[in-house]
């Protein structure tokens, strides 16, 4: 069954343009409602969260209309982090959870992510069935069976307590000065409150959302403001979340930025020493640095690689019984505490390491020596398939032959944007730049 609407993380695109229109959101809501209400019984419910994008109001209302039209009862959480939706879907015994967010993308993009009743993201097969219902249409509920909608005012407070429960009870953040950049996104109140309640002196950034400034020159993809704040205030550490708070970057007291690979290396090492790392492995994607793999091997641990997307990481973790995984981009998944990537819980685990050891962030955040990595993105027009052209395939084959024994090459189409991502790793910087440039040129010529 095909999946044309769904990418690697739900349905995503520019707001008010296909597929992210109010009409499509209504259809998706009705299709999801019919899919999760196949038994025809009443009493089914869905929780809906969103980030702070202006278009979130439009999609929230459209989804609610579609869902209630098929008899689903809708619980509206308002602005909450993506992991809060995963948690509350299960906690509130809902049949489905929906997060309205385009994560780290600019305000003019938006997306719709679905969670099953267990709080985990839906499988490819489930998404394909929902997409088929969008195409074929659904049977609406009888007038007397139309669903109801209500606001849930304490959703973020429930999540706050969940996040705090992941922090060791014998530790405090007292005396620690923490910069937290919330990207003017979903965690703009949640993250500062959690850190303050655990005892930290909090310097908040990106906590004034206006619907248009989410991720704008702030957050995990634009760490410059947080780096400056850490150095200006003499902070012990900086935490940068993205728009829906399911990923993070760490900034040490010297202003150096650590990505997801470095944080996962630290967590895997610490948890292995404590006997908490299940399966002796960390699950990460094909994008994770070769240096991470070498670091883990040196400690008798394995790196299990998956396709790009935290959903695929979680699927492998569940299938293999692993409890730690994530992505270089900062999605870090602790299945002991959450069902999806959780930037705040990952930050708390890092801060727990600082509080427990007494070591500065700089001693914990740069765990291994990275292999030089070069990533270039090439934009293409919708409907084009540059990776299928013979000239591009020949360029990729030639680049792989050049890198053989000296690194690795990864070419992939983004699941969330019309981009071809060209990535190479090699200790030979000149060779790496040469092969990336050759492939990029071929893709640009074909795009």
C-alpha positions as CSV (number, residue, x, y, z in Angstrom):
1,X,0.0,0.0,0.0
2,X,1.5,3.4,-1.0
3,X,2.4,6.3,1.2
4,X,2.5,9.5,-0.8
5,X,1.2,11.9,1.9
6,X,3.4,10.6,4.7
7,X,7.1,11.2,4.9
8,X,9.6,10.0,7.6
9,X,7.7,12.0,10.3
10,X,4.1,12.3,9.4
11,X,2.7,14.7,6.8
12,X,4.6,17.9,6.4
13,X,4.8,20.9,4.0
14,X,4.2,24.6,3.6
15,X,1.1,25.8,5.4
16,X,-1.8,26.5,3.1
17,X,-0.2,24.6,0.2
18,X,-0.7,20.9,-0.6
19,X,-0.6,18.7,1.4
20,X,-0.7,21.0,4.4
21,X,-4.1,22.6,3.8
22,X,-7.1,22.9,6.1
23,X,-9.0,20.7,3.7
24,X,-6.4,17.9,3.9
25,X,-6.2,18.2,7.7
26,X,-10.0,17.7,7.8
27,X,-9.7,14.6,5.6
28,X,-6.8,13.3,7.6
29,X,-8.7,13.8,10.8
30,X,-11.7,11.9,9.4
31,X,-9.5,9.1,8.1
32,X,-7.7,8.7,11.4
33,X,-11.0,8.8,13.2
34,X,-12.4,6.0,11.1
35,X,-9.2,4.0,11.3
36,X,-9.1,4.1,15.1
37,X,-12.9,3.6,15.4
38,X,-13.3,0.6,13.3
39,X,-15.3,-1.3,15.9
40,X,-18.1,1.3,15.5
41,X,-18.4,1.8,19.3
42,X,-18.6,5.2,21.0
43,X,-16.3,6.6,23.6
44,X,-13.1,6.7,21.5
45,X,-10.9,9.7,22.1
46,X,-7.9,11.5,20.6
47,X,-5.5,14.0,22.1
48,X,-4.1,16.8,20.0
49,X,-1.1,19.0,20.8
50,X,0.6,21.7,18.8
51,X,3.6,24.0,18.8
52,X,3.4,27.8,18.5
53,X,3.0,28.2,14.7
54,X,0.3,30.6,13.6
55,X,-1.1,27.9,11.3
56,X,-1.5,25.6,14.3
57,X,-4.9,27.1,15.0
58,X,-6.1,26.3,11.5
59,X,-5.0,22.7,11.6
60,X,-6.2,22.1,15.1
61,X,-9.7,23.2,14.1
62,X,-9.7,21.3,10.9
63,X,-8.5,18.1,12.5
64,X,-11.1,18.4,15.3
65,X,-13.8,18.8,12.7
66,X,-12.7,15.7,10.8
67,X,-12.3,13.6,13.9
68,X,-15.6,14.5,15.5
69,X,-17.3,13.9,12.2
70,X,-16.5,10.2,12.6
71,X,-17.5,10.1,16.3
72,X,-14.1,10.6,18.0
73,X,-14.0,12.7,21.1
74,X,-11.2,15.3,21.0
75,X,-9.0,16.5,23.9
76,X,-7.1,19.6,23.0
77,X,-3.8,20.1,24.9
78,X,-2.7,23.4,23.3
79,X,1.1,24.1,23.0
80,X,3.0,21.1,24.4
81,X,6.2,19.3,23.4
82,X,5.8,16.4,21.0
83,X,6.9,13.8,23.7
84,X,4.1,15.2,25.9
85,X,1.6,14.0,23.2
86,X,3.1,10.6,23.2
87,X,3.0,10.4,27.0
88,X,-0.5,11.8,27.3
89,X,-2.0,9.6,24.6
90,X,-1.1,6.6,26.7
91,X,-1.8,8.2,30.1
92,X,-5.2,9.5,29.1
93,X,-6.1,6.1,27.5
94,X,-6.7,7.7,24.1
95,X,-6.9,5.7,20.9
96,X,-4.7,8.1,19.0
97,X,-2.5,11.2,19.6
98,X,-1.8,13.9,17.1
99,X,1.0,16.5,17.2
100,X,0.7,19.6,14.9
101,X,4.3,20.7,14.3
102,X,7.0,20.9,11.7
103,X,9.7,20.4,14.3
104,X,12.8,22.5,13.5
105,X,11.4,24.0,10.2
106,X,10.5,27.7,9.8
107,X,7.0,29.0,10.9
108,X,5.6,28.8,7.4
109,X,5.9,25.0,7.4
110,X,3.7,22.7,9.5
111,X,3.1,19.0,9.9
112,X,0.8,16.4,11.4
113,X,2.3,13.5,13.4
114,X,0.3,10.5,14.6
115,X,0.8,8.4,17.8
116,X,-0.9,5.1,18.5
117,X,-2.7,4.2,21.8
118,X,0.6,3.0,23.3
119,X,2.2,6.5,22.7
120,X,4.5,5.4,20.0
121,X,4.5,6.8,16.4
122,X,2.5,4.8,13.9
123,X,4.0,2.2,11.6
124,X,4.4,2.7,7.9
125,X,1.6,0.2,7.4
126,X,-0.9,2.1,9.6
127,X,0.0,5.4,7.9
128,X,-0.6,3.8,4.5
129,X,-4.1,2.6,5.6
130,X,-5.0,6.1,6.9
131,X,-3.8,7.5,3.6
132,X,-6.0,5.0,1.7
133,X,-9.0,6.3,3.7
134,X,-8.1,9.9,2.8
135,X,-8.1,8.9,-0.9
136,X,-11.3,6.7,-0.8
137,X,-13.3,8.7,1.7
138,X,-14.9,7.5,4.9
139,X,-18.3,6.9,6.3
140,X,-19.3,9.7,8.7
141,X,-21.0,9.1,12.0
142,X,-24.7,9.5,12.5
143,X,-25.8,12.9,13.8
144,X,-26.4,11.6,17.3
145,X,-22.9,10.0,17.4
146,X,-20.8,13.0,16.4
147,X,-17.9,13.5,18.8
148,X,-17.3,16.2,21.3
149,X,-14.2,18.4,21.9
150,X,-12.9,19.9,25.1
151,X,-9.8,21.7,26.3
152,X,-7.3,20.0,28.7
153,X,-5.8,22.9,30.7
154,X,-3.2,20.9,32.7
155,X,-1.6,18.8,30.0
156,X,1.8,20.6,30.2
157,X,1.8,20.2,34.0
158,X,1.3,16.5,33.7
159,X,4.2,16.3,31.3
160,X,6.3,18.5,33.6
161,X,5.9,15.9,36.4
162,X,6.7,13.1,34.0
163,X,9.9,14.8,32.9
164,X,11.0,15.5,36.5
165,X,10.4,11.9,37.4
166,X,13.2,11.0,35.0
167,X,15.7,13.0,37.1
168,X,17.3,11.0,39.9
169,X,15.6,11.9,43.2
170,X,18.8,12.2,45.2
171,X,20.2,14.9,42.9
172,X,19.5,18.7,42.6
173,X,20.5,21.4,40.1
174,X,21.1,23.9,43.0
175,X,24.0,26.2,42.2
176,X,23.9,25.4,38.5
177,X,23.4,28.2,36.0
178,X,21.6,27.0,32.9
179,X,20.8,28.7,29.7
180,X,17.8,27.2,27.9
181,X,16.8,28.2,24.4
182,X,13.2,27.0,23.7
183,X,13.2,28.2,20.1
184,X,10.0,30.2,20.7
185,X,8.4,26.8,20.4
186,X,6.3,24.2,22.3
187,X,8.5,24.1,25.4
188,X,8.7,27.8,26.0
189,X,7.1,27.5,29.4
190,X,7.7,23.8,30.2
191,X,11.5,23.6,30.0
192,X,12.3,26.7,32.1
193,X,9.8,25.6,34.8
194,X,11.2,22.1,35.0
195,X,14.8,23.4,35.4
196,X,13.8,25.9,38.0
197,X,11.8,23.4,40.0
198,X,14.9,21.2,40.1
199,X,16.9,24.0,41.6
200,X,18.7,25.6,38.6
201,X,19.3,29.3,38.0
202,X,17.6,29.6,34.6
203,X,18.5,32.0,31.8
204,X,15.6,31.5,29.3
205,X,15.9,32.4,25.6
206,X,13.3,31.9,22.8
207,X,10.3,32.1,25.2
208,X,8.3,34.8,23.5
209,X,6.5,33.0,20.6
210,X,4.4,35.2,18.3
211,X,3.3,32.6,15.8
212,X,6.0,33.6,13.3
213,X,9.3,33.4,15.2
214,X,9.5,29.7,16.0
215,X,13.0,28.4,15.3
216,X,14.0,31.9,13.9
217,X,17.6,32.4,14.7
218,X,17.2,30.4,17.8
219,X,16.9,26.8,19.1
220,X,18.8,23.6,18.2
221,X,19.4,24.6,14.6
222,X,20.6,28.2,15.4
223,X,22.7,27.9,18.5
224,X,24.6,31.2,18.2
225,X,22.4,33.2,20.6
226,X,22.6,30.5,23.3
227,X,26.4,30.2,22.9
228,X,26.6,34.0,23.4
229,X,24.4,33.8,26.4
230,X,26.4,31.0,28.0
231,X,29.6,33.0,27.7
232,X,28.0,36.3,28.7
233,X,26.4,35.0,31.9
234,X,29.2,32.5,32.8
235,X,26.7,29.7,32.7
236,X,27.6,26.1,33.5
237,X,25.8,24.7,30.5
238,X,23.4,25.6,27.6
239,X,20.4,23.6,26.4
240,X,19.0,24.3,22.9
241,X,15.7,22.7,22.0
242,X,13.9,22.8,18.7
243,X,10.3,24.0,17.9
244,X,8.6,20.9,19.2
245,X,11.2,20.1,21.9
246,X,11.9,16.5,20.7
247,X,15.6,17.3,20.0
248,X,18.4,19.2,21.6
249,X,22.0,20.4,21.4
250,X,24.2,20.9,24.5
251,X,26.6,23.9,24.9
252,X,29.4,23.6,27.4
253,X,30.8,26.4,29.6
254,X,33.4,27.2,26.9
255,X,30.7,27.8,24.2
256,X,31.3,24.5,22.3
257,X,28.3,22.8,20.8
258,X,27.7,19.0,21.3
259,X,25.4,17.2,18.9
260,X,23.3,14.1,19.5
261,X,26.1,11.8,18.7
262,X,28.2,13.2,21.5
263,X,25.3,13.1,24.0
264,X,24.4,9.5,23.0
265,X,28.0,8.4,23.4
266,X,28.1,9.8,27.0
267,X,24.8,8.2,27.9
268,X,25.7,4.8,26.4
269,X,29.0,4.8,28.3
270,X,27.5,5.9,31.6
271,X,24.6,3.5,31.3
272,X,26.8,0.6,30.4
273,X,29.0,1.2,33.4
274,X,25.9,1.3,35.6
275,X,24.4,-1.8,34.1
276,X,21.4,0.1,32.6
277,X,22.2,-0.2,28.9
278,X,20.0,-3.0,27.6
279,X,21.4,-5.2,24.8
280,X,24.9,-3.7,25.0
281,X,24.0,-1.4,22.1
282,X,23.1,2.1,21.1
283,X,20.6,2.5,18.2
284,X,21.3,5.4,15.8
285,X,20.8,6.2,12.1
286,X,23.1,6.0,9.1
287,X,23.9,9.7,9.6
288,X,25.7,9.2,12.9
289,X,29.4,9.8,12.8
290,X,31.9,7.0,12.2
291,X,33.7,8.3,15.3
292,X,30.7,7.3,17.5
293,X,30.8,3.7,16.1
294,X,34.6,3.5,16.8
295,X,34.1,4.9,20.3
296,X,31.4,2.3,21.2
297,X,33.5,-0.6,19.7
298,X,36.4,0.5,22.0
299,X,34.1,-0.1,25.0
300,X,32.7,-3.4,23.8
301,X,29.4,-1.9,22.8
302,X,27.6,-2.0,19.4
303,X,26.1,0.7,17.2
304,X,22.9,-0.5,15.5
305,X,22.1,1.7,12.5
306,X,18.7,2.4,11.0
307,X,17.3,4.6,8.2
308,X,17.0,8.3,9.1
309,X,14.0,9.2,11.3
310,X,13.6,8.8,15.0
311,X,10.6,6.6,14.4
312,X,12.8,4.0,12.7
313,X,15.2,4.2,15.6
314,X,12.4,3.5,18.1
315,X,11.1,0.6,16.0
316,X,14.5,-1.0,16.1
317,X,14.8,-0.3,19.8
318,X,11.5,-2.0,20.5
319,X,12.2,-4.9,18.3
320,X,15.7,-5.5,19.8
321,X,14.9,-4.7,23.4
322,X,17.2,-1.7,23.5
323,X,16.6,1.3,25.7
324,X,18.8,4.0,24.2
325,X,18.9,5.5,20.8
326,X,18.7,8.6,18.7
327,X,20.0,10.8,15.9
328,X,22.9,13.0,15.3
329,X,20.4,15.9,14.9
330,X,19.6,15.7,18.6
331,X,16.6,13.3,18.8
332,X,17.5,11.1,21.8
333,X,15.2,8.4,22.9
334,X,15.1,6.9,26.3
335,X,12.4,4.3,26.2
336,X,12.7,3.9,30.0
337,X,11.1,7.4,30.2
338,X,9.5,8.3,26.8
339,X,8.0,6.9,23.6
340,X,9.8,9.3,21.3
341,X,12.7,11.7,21.1
342,X,12.6,14.0,24.1
343,X,14.9,17.0,24.2
344,X,14.1,18.0,27.8
345,X,14.5,14.5,29.3
346,X,17.8,14.1,27.3
347,X,18.9,17.4,28.8
348,X,18.0,16.3,32.3
349,X,20.0,13.1,31.8
350,X,23.0,15.2,30.8
351,X,22.5,17.5,33.8
352,X,22.2,14.5,36.1
353,X,25.7,13.4,34.9
354,X,27.1,16.8,35.7
355,X,25.4,16.9,39.2
356,X,26.4,13.3,39.9
357,X,30.1,13.6,38.9
358,X,30.7,17.2,39.7
359,X,32.4,17.5,36.3
360,X,31.9,20.5,34.0
361,X,29.9,20.2,30.8
362,X,33.1,20.4,28.8
363,X,34.4,17.1,30.4
364,X,31.2,15.3,29.5
365,X,30.0,16.7,26.2
366,X,32.9,16.0,24.0
367,X,33.1,12.2,24.4
368,X,34.8,11.1,21.2
369,X,36.9,12.4,18.3
370,X,34.7,12.9,15.3
371,X,35.6,11.8,11.8
372,X,35.4,14.8,9.5
373,X,31.9,14.9,8.0
374,X,30.6,17.1,5.2
375,X,26.9,17.4,4.4
376,X,25.4,19.4,1.5
377,X,21.7,19.8,0.7
378,X,20.5,20.2,-2.9
379,X,16.9,21.5,-3.3
380,X,14.8,20.1,-6.2
381,X,11.3,20.8,-7.5
382,X,8.4,18.8,-6.4
383,X,7.8,15.9,-8.8
384,X,11.4,15.6,-9.8
385,X,13.4,12.4,-9.2
386,X,17.1,13.4,-9.6
387,X,18.4,10.3,-7.8
388,X,16.9,8.1,-10.6
389,X,18.8,9.8,-13.4
390,X,21.7,7.9,-14.9
391,X,24.2,10.8,-14.6
392,X,23.6,11.1,-10.9
393,X,23.9,7.3,-10.4
394,X,27.2,7.3,-12.2
395,X,28.5,10.2,-10.1
396,X,27.5,8.4,-6.9
397,X,29.2,5.2,-8.1
398,X,32.4,7.1,-8.9
399,X,32.4,8.8,-5.6
400,X,31.9,5.6,-3.7
401,X,34.9,4.1,-5.6
402,X,37.1,7.0,-4.7
403,X,36.1,6.8,-1.0
404,X,36.5,3.0,-0.8
405,X,38.6,2.2,2.3
406,X,39.0,5.9,3.1
407,X,35.5,6.8,4.4
408,X,31.8,6.5,3.5
409,X,29.2,8.2,1.3
410,X,25.5,8.6,2.1
411,X,23.0,10.0,-0.4
412,X,19.4,10.2,0.6
413,X,16.2,12.1,-0.2
414,X,14.8,14.1,2.8
415,X,11.6,12.8,4.2
416,X,10.4,16.2,5.3
417,X,11.6,18.7,2.6
418,X,12.4,18.6,-1.2
419,X,16.1,18.1,-0.6
420,X,18.7,15.6,-1.6
421,X,21.2,15.2,1.2
422,X,24.8,14.4,0.2
423,X,27.0,13.4,3.1
424,X,30.6,12.0,3.2
425,X,33.0,11.1,6.0
426,X,36.7,10.8,5.6
427,X,40.0,11.7,7.4
428,X,41.1,13.0,4.0
429,X,39.4,16.4,3.9
430,X,40.4,17.1,0.3
431,X,39.0,13.8,-1.0
432,X,35.8,14.3,1.0
433,X,35.2,17.7,-0.4
434,X,36.0,16.5,-3.9
435,X,33.5,13.6,-3.9
436,X,30.7,15.7,-2.3
437,X,31.2,18.5,-4.8
438,X,31.0,16.0,-7.7
439,X,27.8,14.4,-6.5
440,X,26.2,17.8,-5.7
441,X,27.1,19.1,-9.2
442,X,25.5,16.0,-10.8
443,X,22.3,16.3,-8.7
444,X,22.0,20.1,-9.4
445,X,22.3,19.4,-13.1
446,X,19.5,16.9,-12.9
447,X,17.3,18.9,-10.5
